[in-house]
Amino acid sequence: MKTFVTLLRRNAWFFLPLLVWILVGAVLQSIFTREELFMGINHSCCPFVDVLMTGFTYLADGIVFGAVLLYLLVARKFRPFLIGLTTVLTETVIVQVMKRTIDAPRPLGYFQDPSLLHLVKWMPPHYNHSFPSGHAACAFALFCYLALIDNNKKRGALFMGVALAAAYSRVYLAQHFFQDIYIGSIIGAATSFVVYSLFEYRNLTKTPELCPQAAMEAEAALLAEAQPG
């Protein structure tokens, strides 16, 4: 428990905005219907934003996470690599099991009339396995992980902003409903946080005596190992 609290405090630049997002998202879903939330985001469109949102959505398709892991492996930063790999595998299994168990329709399958939606012609259409959003889960897992291993904790706010933009893009591009990205974001961030915390806890318990100074030194060593050499 102390490890969890310590990590939350040290990474407040990421987790405080995340808490705001969770609260605001819950309020929005209590006020508006699924259809209203989707249409409000999907129809707030223009050609420039179409391109911008496409770029954000590709940040969350797993390729970027794979590139980060490849860099860590090549740089022989094996512990951060293992944490990241465990995170992405765990998040993927959770999301895919839920997708195939629930099998909720995506916006195209739900509305069944493409003329009602703002569609981007270069995005392939999908009709099933909407809940939860795998892209949102991957984005929040990745950027939460980066916030945890980054020495500059203030960059956590930037990581949170990019993760949220990637998740938002999934509704804008008519690939998901709001609740899909909302739950996906929670799954991704929670998975990243729990996996990192468990690795950190195991690292700390290897010391004969656990004390605040030892905890700080152990996490500092892990963060230093994750930084570019």
Secondary structure, DSSP 4 states (H G I P E B T S, - for coil): -HHHHHHHHHTHHHHHHHHHHHHHHHHHHHHS-HHHHHHHHHTS--HHHHHHHHHHHHTTSSHHHHHHHHHHHHTT-HHHHHHHHHHHHHHHHHHHHHHHHH-PPPHHHHH--GGGS---TTSPP--S--SS-HHHHHHHHHHHHHHHH-S-TTHHHHHHHHHHHHHHHHHHTTS--HHHHHHHHHHHHHHHHHHHHHHHHHHHTTSSS--HHHHHHHHHHHHHHHS--
